[in-house]
Amino acid sequence: MYCPRCGTENPDGIQMCRSCNAVLTLAQTQTPRPAAKTSGWAIAALICGILAPFTCISGLLAIIFGIIALVKIGKSMGLLTGKGLAIAGIVIPAAWLPVMALLMSILMPALSQTRAMAQRIVCGSHLNSLGTALQLYATDNEGKYPTPEKWCDLLIDYSDASKKSFECPASEEKGQCNYAMNKNIEKLGPHSPSNMVLLFETYPGFNQAGGPELLNPKSHQGRGCNILFNDGHVEFIEAEDLNRLQWDVQKNSSDFY
């Protein structure tokens, strides 16, 4: 005979449930035991466990739901089933953890490298935009570039250059401008070398002008700098080759970029 309150099976003829002490009548003792149901928590745990490889939150929910299901099944006096489903929901995410850790260790360096390359390209694009603004300025000013001490202000006033163009997205140090002008730029004439440095990456500032002492390869993990040359092209120069850049028109350019 089964207790209608808790579902516990009791010996025939007993008057009180040995589990919950409920009084058993003859009609109650003849009531059939309720059919066991599969725990909804266990089903949810299994579903979340299957989804765990695709979303991290699903794995966490699978473990939580699985534990809740096991507790409720244990207290149900046999009215709830699905223990295996709950255990599977807990085990699947746990089994995926080392696999996910391995995949992340493989993918993270590649993702970091891709991000760095994308930032390098955007940085070069910004320099290219500034180079176009410089050429337009020179065209309307007898072939002369802006004076190094005011080049940022003059480009903004003359060409309405975007402030974003003055920023390198890879720089961890934020400022108005991540580029500087070659201080020797005023020496440029009709026959100036095409490979002479025009603009280059430096530490944050504004209207900065100088030479190789201001180069800042740190923005690109120390691998090099984007350089705008006198002929208008932008190139990423590796750190070990930065000492080969041409900064002055008076030097022999045969050994330079």
JOZI-V642937 format. One record per helix or strand of 2 or more residues. SS is the DSSP state (alpha for helix, beta for strand). FROM is the first residue (numbers start at 0). TO is the last residue. Records with the same first field share a line. If there is no record, write none. Layout:
SS: FROM-TO / FROM-TO
//
This chain:
alpha: 25-28 / 39-50 / 55-74 / 82-138 / 147-158 / 162-165 / 184-186 / 211-213 / 216-219 / 238-243 / 252-254
beta: 36-37 / 79-80 / 176-181 / 195-204 / 208-209 / 223-228 / 233-237
//
